[in-house]
Amino acid sequence: MTKPGRHCTARPKTRLTRFETLSAHELARFAAQRPLRAGSLIVTVFGDVVAARGGEVWLGSLIRLLEPFGLSERLVRTAVHRLVAEGWLESEKIGRQSYYRFSHAGASRFGIAARKIYGPPQTDWDGKWSLVQFLRGPANRRERLKREFRWLGYTQIAPGLMASPRRDCEALAALRQGVDGALMIDWVATTGGETMPQALRGLLEQGLRLAEVGTRYTAFIERFSPLHAALARLRKPDPRTSLLARIQLVHEYRRAVLRDPRLPRELWPAHWPAQRAYDLGAAIYRRLVPASEDWIDRNLQAIDGEMPPAGAGLAIRFGGSEA
């Protein structure tokens, strides 16, 4: 699949570092997961890598990048075509080469998720909950809307009722376009402290599934803490290994944080691991970025050949600074 004039950088035959050994073990475990959702992993790659580098990538170099994750060329092609059909991606063909980028809708959806993935747990709160109720209408339209609200951080707390301690007015307005009032209504309820209705409190406790989210955060911490320790002893990690580890890190953290209702600190359960997971992910991510970007420079390709340099947004992910 190598495009003429571009070649993967040969890896010298040297003794593996502890970081590379741990990464290889984690990669093998990741690739063995069943079912391995190729589409979800590709969305992670587009959101974390491709979007920061001009937004488009040649399919051949994407296939090569994903091969270590146990994804065959056929599986990648099938998953990419499905993502186009679902409105996540769009394609452009030049000669015999196909290039892919986020569609406008896909970029918008991942942009909403990115605020949760790369941003710290929010602690400020005005004591209000945003509630959305789904009324009449075709079942497939209701389910599609519910998926969109999950991307916004809403959690189902009862049949037809979703809640979030945050209200993104801009995103709500975009979702409301083309939806009549018979299908969806939303309102704000003051539920903090003593003013929180007891019935609603019970629904929230049952519906938010915080134990499951906490378990995911704890598993993330246990899985990536050894990599963090190994990285701390390296002057410069291997570029290819760094990119593969970076993709796994974001993908696994994304699987936890996008299920997190992002409760304000005063509503956190005891020993809530969200902040520890974020701090660990941030430390590893910032350590991996320079080396992983080196590999991207040499191996991923866009329409004009080499991918453009990363935009300023990459530097401020996970609390980084442009300076």
Secondary structure as UniProt FT lines:
FT   TURN            4..5
FT   HELIX           18..31
FT   HELIX           38..45
FT   HELIX           46..50
FT   HELIX           51..53
FT   STRAND          56..58
FT   HELIX           59..66
FT   HELIX           67..69
FT   HELIX           73..85
FT   TURN            86..87
FT   STRAND          89..94
FT   TURN            95..96
FT   STRAND          97..102
FT   HELIX           104..118
FT   STRAND          128..134
FT   HELIX           139..151
FT   TURN            152..153
FT   STRAND          155..158
FT   TURN            159..160
FT   STRAND          161..164
FT   HELIX           169..176
FT   TURN            177..178
FT   TURN            181..183
FT   STRAND          184..190
FT   HELIX           193..195
FT   HELIX           198..207
FT   HELIX           210..232
FT   HELIX           239..257
FT   TURN            258..259
FT   HELIX           265..267
FT   TURN            270..271
FT   HELIX           274..299
FT   STRAND          301..302
FT   TURN            303..304
FT   STRAND          305..306
FT   HELIX           312..315
FT   HELIX           317..319
//
